[in-house]
Amino acid sequence: MQQPDAIRNLGSTSPSLLSRCSSPMRGSQKASSRKSLGEDLSDIQKRRSTKYSSQVLSMGTLVKILLTALVFFCSRCEAQPVRCPSDESIRGFPNLKSLDVYLKSEFAAVLTQNPYREGPKYEYILCPNTVYEVTDVPIYPLLNGTIIKCGRDGKSSDNCIIEGGDIQVAIRESTLDFYRPEFELVIFKGLTFILSKNISVGTWATESTTAWFMDCHWAGSEGHAALLNTYVPMSNDVEIHHSNRGMHVYIISSSMTKTRLKSKRFWGIANTGHMYLRNVTFEDNKGTQFIFNERGGLLDVQGSSFIRNEVMTTISTSEGANTFITDCFFVENDVTANLLADNSTIKIHLTKFSNNSATGGDISTFSSDLYVSDSCFIGGTYDEAPIYMDAESKLMTNQNNFGENITGGNCADPPGVYLYEEATCTPFDAKECSSRADLLSVTSAARHHQFSLLLFWGLTGLLATWLA
C-alpha cells in the first residue's frame, strides 16, 4: 500500500494568517487583516452538521432501530463477535459493518432495558492484523463507557488499520434528551487511521463528553482534518455559541505523520473544546495551520515532539484561546512560526526549539499575552528573532531562557525577544539550556510503531501481489 504523494506547494492560507505570518513585523499590514481565523472553522461546522447528517443517527434512524430491536434480539448472533481470522483465540469484529450493527443493536437493547450485558463498560474488539475499509458508515459509538480497541490488549502493534473513507470516527451527543447527560466517556486503544479523505475523527459532542485515544496513530490524512474537536448539534436549528466549546479529548502516546493538507480550510487538529496531547509525535506533515486552537479553546501539550514538518504554523491559537506547551521539542521544522498567538494567551515551559527555519520566529504573538520560561532556542534561522511580539502583545514572563547559534534577524547576538513597539531586543538571561525535553524518549515509541506499520503495509502489499 503506497503512501499518498507529497504535495508540491504549501497552498494558500487565510488572508489574516498570511499577512501576519509572512510579514509579521509590519504593524500596518497586521492591523488591516484582523479577519477572524474562526470563520473557516465555523463554516466547516455548519457543513458537517448538514452534509453528513445522513451518516449519523437522526431521530428517524433511532426510531427504526427501536422498531427493529426485536429482530436484532432474535438474530443478533449474525453481528456478534466471531473468532478473528487472524487469531482464532480472539473474538472480535472482522469488519466495520458487523461492528456498526452490533453498536446500534446494543444501544437499542439498553434503551429497552434488555441489555446484552451489564454496563457501564461496553468493550468492542477489532481483529488484529486486519485492514478495515471505511465506506459510508463511520465508527459511531453510542453508549457511555464504550471501549473500542485493537486485539486483546488494545496495542497498535497488533495492526488494526482503519483505512480511507469520508469520516472514520464520529462522536456526537445522544439523540435522546434523557441519555445526553449519561454519554460521558468513549475510549479508543491501539487503532491506526490512514488515508482519510475528509475527516478522520470528528469529536462533535458537548463538553460533557470525554474521548480518550491511547496508542492511536494517524498517517496520510488528506481531508479537512485528522481530528476536528468542535461542538456540532444534532439539530440544524440549534445555534452554535462560544459557550459550547466542544468535548474533552485526550490523545496519549500516539502519532500523526505524513498528513497532506491541501487547503487553508484543512487542519491536522482543529479545536474549540478541551484538547490534551501527551507524548504525541507529529512528524513529516505538510499544510498550513497544522494545529488550530480558537474561540476559547484549551490546548494543553506535554512531552510531545514536532519534527521536520513543513507547515505555515505548527500551532495557531486565536480568539481568546489558551495554549500551554510544556516539555516539548520543535526540531527541524520549516515554518513561518512554530507557535502563533493572536488575541489569546500562550505559555511555554521547558521546551526546546532546535534547528528550525522560522521566518516569523519560533514564537510570534499578536495582541496576546506570552509566558515563556526554562526554554531553549538553538540553531534556528529567522528573519527577525527567535520570539517576535507586536505592539499590542505583552511579555508576561521571560525567565531562564537560553539561545545560541542563531542565524539572521535582529536578535541573533545576543538571542532574545524582539519587541516591535520598542524596536528592541530583550536578551535571554540563561547561560545554558535547562529544558528537560528528551527527543529520544518522546519519539521512540512512535518510531517503533511507524516501523511496524510500514512493515505490515509492505507484507500486505506482497501478499496481495502474490494472490493476484
Secondary structure, DSSP 8 states (H G I E B T S, - for coil): -------SS-----HHHHHHHTSTT-HHHHHT----THHHHHHHHHHHHHHTGGGS--HHHHHHHHHTHHHHHHHGGGGS-EEETTEEEEEEBSSHHHHHHHHHHHHHHHHTT--SS-SS-EEEEE-SSEEEE--S--B---STTEEEEETTTT-GGG-EEEE-SSEEEEE---SSTTTGGG--EEEEESEEEE--SSEEEEE-S-TT-EEEEES-EEES--SSEEEEE----SSTTS---TT----EEEEEEEEEES-B--STT-EEEEESSEEEEEEEEEES-EEEEEEEE-TT-EEEEES-EEES-EEEEEEEEETT-EEEEES-EEES-EESEEEEEESSEEEEES-EEES-EETT-SEEEES-EEEEES-EEES-B-SS-SEEE-TT-EEEEEES-EEES-BSSS-BTTBEEEETTTTEEEE---SS------HHHHHHHHHHHHHHHHHHHHHHHHHHHHH-
